[in-house]
Amino acid sequence: MNLQDSPLLQTIVDSAPIGICILSAEGFVAEMVNPQFLEIAGKPKASVLGKWYWEPFAEARADYEKALADVVITKKPYYADEVSLRLIRHGIEELIYVTFVYAPVFSDDGAVSKVAVWVLENTDQVREREKMAAASAAIKQERDRLYEFFRQASIGISVMVGEQLTVELVNSNYQEILPGRQLLGRPFFEALPEIKGTHIAEALMQVYHTGIPVEFRDQLVPISQHEHGATTDRYFNFSYLPRFDGEGKVDGIVNFAYEVTSFFQSKLMAQQATSNLEQILNMLPASVVVIKGDDLIVEMINESNLCYWKKNRDEVIGKPFLEILPDLADQPFAGQLRRVMQTGEVIDVKESPVLFTEADGTIRETFVDYTYQPLENLTGTWDGVLVMSFEITDRVQARRLLERYANELSGANDQLSVSNNKLAKSEARFKFLIQEAPVAIGVLHGREFIVETANQKVLDVWGKTSKIIGMPLSAALPELKGQPFLGLLDDVYTSGQAFYANEIRAMLEHGGELKEIFFNVVYQPVAGNDGAVADILVVAVDVTQQVNSRKKVEQAELTMRLAIEAGNVGTWSVDTDTFKQTTSLRLREMFGFNPDVEVSLEDIIGQVSPEYQPQLAAIFKDSAGTGDTYDISFTINRRDDGKLRWLRVLGSRNTVESATQFSFSGVILDITEGKRDEQRKGDFIGMVSHELKTPLTSLKGYLQLLHRKAEKGGDNFATNALENSVKQVRQMTTMINGFLNISRLESGKIHIERTSFELTALLRELEVEHKMLYSSHDLVFHPADEVWINADREKIAQVINNLVSNASKYSPGDTRIDVFCESAEEKVRISVRDQGIGIKQEDIERLFERYYRVENNGLVSGFGIGLYLSAEVIEHHGGKIWAESEPGKGSTFFFELPV
């Protein structure tokens, strides 16, 4: 039986993406040829099919006749990668580049019965690489020109001035971009009318009106070289920079530009070439994998190989071979791979056993024919291996079975044996192509759609086993009743037209339950010998996971939108390429605009209070450069009623296509009531603090008078009681001053009165005062060298007092408190060390937060503002403050100030 006896095989060969020609092994006569092969050969079908192979290809006979003959003799394939051939195609002699394989096709007795010729034309890719090499040379020349640019401005430069953007200067490089145009002395949009009305024109005018430069990279500009010529798609890198006059106003635009059309197209072609290579690899019937380096890293693999290994792409790409398949460590493959990279030899092995350990511990025995081909890097050394393999497990097992029963069948009729062998070979080839296909394939026969063939993948998709083979599809999958598939198949059968569908929904029974599955499916009619439709080829890809993932994303977007609407939050976004702004209804209401009318970025910024506009612009600029999120609060005067409102904007830069193309987006909240509450709280704290200070001052004076009178009268009890009362009044005064300072901090009114003073003199004064205040402890001020600082003397004294006060509160009586003053590297450091209860690490990180107090079981009172105020004072002096502690071993507080 000839290969062409199978209509399905003919359909598959004709649909293959590469050229295929099947030759007889005895006379090299072409028995089958597909259109792709004829297109590469440049010959009509009649001059190839049924002809001796070297008759239409006499030009290549001298170079490859021996190689073709050796395939039959040696039973090994012959590979030729990107070789040049001079062929007469369509009557014209052409130099082309092709990659081809002469592959032997074996009969059941192991003899070569056919030779398959696979051909892929590489002419465009080779010539593109030649162009890329030329482009590399051009890049070097461009670099040299760039150096010259700093001296002679070789980049295209033009200068446009005035509201009309009249071209005032054009250098030769800019003029060369548009050689057929008169630019100098003309308004820019008159000289280049194609630009008018585009987003480029909008950006140009935006630069003129705002003074903010813009830059475009790989920008498509449909434009002609001549003023009235037809436009072509060209790509440019260019930037618009504002030119300022003596008063700081924009009076013109400087345009730097150069064309990158050829580079951009080369990049697209390179990307397409990579994509084509991956598609070709996935279409090949062989399993293909590329392995690189001593660690045997998998760099490329096709779907057929993934299916054979039973792995997905994420488990394989970039991973070492023996990490992916550790059960192959004791088999010869890793050693052979390294030998190929070391010696450059080609290893070709037939019927090699490969043993895999399954998840349940069982051994899966397979057989493959494989070839290891060395790969060279750019330096000419071997650093990789191209592995091409064919799983032949079914063939080996079938041969073993035939050998087992060979003696029993020896008496059979020879002619019948030959016929059966041919039939078995044809059926085996057909089943091999179907079973080993990387997608779900089934063949339905006749109008009843009898399941004639179904590979494992389609059985898995249908949720069935091989028991359905031979059954009508309606009986094999009864759940299809009421679904459109049987009707669609009937339409294909009666019309002879293929049916294609993407993400079509089906409910199929898996494990006794209906399961929702989505497919990309093709129903391809296959004609019989009489030309009528005899079978339908079903090809399906399960895309359920992709569809469900997309639905989850859509649901998440809907949930987020509802949450934003429920939160009464406005949303906005700005495209920095076009400066087009999109705002929500709530945002327009916040600013006092008509909610039904979209507003511009200028309208929004115009409502912001002038004192916040520079800060807003700076944050946008920083976010554009760093990609960080931003959070800013500011005031506006509503457009409709003029009322002052506080708004808060949160957002970030979003990359669109590349690092230079992005947009801003975010949310906006009305925080007016919160700001008013903060103002009321600050006013209340300030008022109460001021009102309490007056009676406390009077009380302190009366207590001091009584204290002196008690001392003169020799009343020791009254003296001690009044002395303690004065201490308590002083502590309360410090606390009230703390609240007042917090109010000043929050309103931005705290004032630092700097003077130059000698720090150790201040410490000596505090030593005298503190030894009286904290007489319950052994307070030691250690001697220090004289050091002068420029600071607020009173506030630095408050910080030291707060640290000493805390040390006495949190350490037992009669323990020692040490105060140190040290100078180093233009800084002075004050430290207060106690022998108290210590602080946990998680508390140290929050000590200097406002109103934060360490848990102490209520043993020490306070409001948690002392350390917060101390930290603010030190920060306003350009210094830093921190603490070191360990529970049960005391604490040390430090602060540093510049000398």
Secondary structure, DSSP 8 states (H G I E B T S, - for coil): --GGG-HHHHHHHHH-SSEEEEEETTT-BEEEE-HHHHHHHT--GGGTTTSBTTTTTHHHHHHHHHHHHHHHHH---EEEEEEEEEEEETTEEEEEEEEEEEEEEE-TTS-EEEEEEEEEE-HHHHHHHHHHHHHHHHHHHHHHHHHHHHHH--SEEEEEETTTTEEEEE-HHHHHHSTB---TTSBHHHH-GGGTTSHHHHHHHHHHHH---EEEEEEEEEE-SBTTS--EEEEEEEEEEEEE-TTS-EEEEEEEEEE-HHHHHHHHHHHHHHHHHHHHHHHSSSEEEEEETTTTEEEEE-HHHHHHHT--GGGTTTSBHHHH-GGGTTSTHHHHHHHHHHH---EEEEEEEEEEE-TTS-EEEEEEEEEEEEEE-TTS-EEEEEEEEEE-HHHHHHHHHHHHTTTTTTTS-HHHHHHHHHHHHHHHHHHHHHHT-SSEEEEEETTTTEEEEE-HHHHHHHT--GGGTTSBHHHH-GGGTTSSHHHHHHHHHHH---EEEEEEEEEEEETTEEEEEEEEEEEEEEE-TTSSEEEEEEEEEE-HHHHHHHHHHHHHHHHHHHHHHHTT-EEEEEETTTTEEEE-HHHHHHHT--TTS---HHHHHHHB-GGGHHHHHHHHHHHHHH---EEEEEEEE-TTT--EEEEEEEEEEEEEEETTEEEEEEEEEE-HHHHHHHHHHHHHHHHHHHHHHHHHHHHHHHHHHHHHHHHHHT-HHHHHHHHHHHHHHHHHHHHHHHHHHHHHHHHT------EEEEHHHHHHHHHHHHHHHTTTSEEEE------EEEE-HHHHHHHHHHHHHHHHHTS-TT-EEEEEEEEETTEEEEEEE--SS---HHHHTTTTSTT-----TTSS---S-HHHHHHHHHHHTT-EEEEEE-TTS-EEEEEEEE-
